[in-house]
């Protein structure tokens, strides 16, 4: 199986999240985890360039916000 590869980039008006198939599955699993009824409002995950994201990516925060 391929290694997950995710890149986040954009401008002041548009953000792109690009990924290979393994990266898309990884993001989907993270989002499903945030939707778990056991988690409380405010739970979040940080994805950082060179760690969870490809080098040169801008940081990405996935957050659960029940006020939305």
N, C-alpha and C positions, 0 to 999 in steps of 0.2 A: 504494500500500500504506500502511496505517496506521502511525503511529509507535508503537514499543513503549512501553507504559505498564504499570508494575509498582508495586504498593503492598504494603508489608509492615507489618502491625500486629498487636497482640495484647496478651495479659495474661500474668500469671505462669504460667498453666496452658494457654494456647492461643495459637498463632501462625497467622495467616492470610496467605497469599501470594495476592493477587488481581491479575489481569492481563487485558488485552485479548488478542485472538488473536495479534497481533504480539509482545506481551510474553511470552506462553506459548511461542511459537516461539523467542524470544531465550533464555529460561531453559532450554529443551530443548537448544539448541545449546551453551550453557555447560556443562550437565551432560554432554552427549556428549563435549565437549572434555576434561572432567575424567576421563572414563572411558578416554581414549586410552592404550593400552599403553605409549607412549613417555614418559608423565609418571610422575614418582616419587611415592611416598607423601609426604604433607604439602603437595602443591601445592594452592593455594587461590585464590579470587577474592573480593574485597570489593565489595559493591554498597552504594552510599551514597545517602542522601536528597538529592534535588536534582541528582544526577549520573546514576546508572543507575536510580534509583528515584524515584517521585513524591515531591514535598515532603511532609513529615510522616511519612514511612516510618521505621521503625527500620532500622538497618543490618543487612545480611544477609551472612554469609560462607558460601560454598560451598566445602567442603573434601574432599579425597581422603584417606581414612584406611583403610589396608589392615588395620589391627588390628581393624576392626569385622567 
